[in-house]
Amino acid sequence: MTLDLSYINEQPSEAQEEAVRKAVEQECIRAISTYLSEVADAMETNGIETLNAPSIRAMAETLNQRLETNDEPAN
């Protein structure tokens, strides 16, 4: 039985690479934003104010705004 490995030499298009990069970046940002929100909730619940919750929420919101920007088509 012959195994066709010709696909190994195929290169993804620049558009495909960009789409993958963007999708990975969005999921990373989404995960970080969710984590920061959970940290802020834990800080509020436990009365921890070394880092204040509004600052962490602001960081999460900034990341969420970047997600919205990444959803827009590139020019």
Buried (B, 14 or more C-beta within 10 A) or exposed (E): EEEEEEEEEEEEEEEEEEEEEEEEEBEEBEEEBEEBBEBBEEBBEEEEEEEEBEEBBEBBEEBBEBBEEEEEEEE
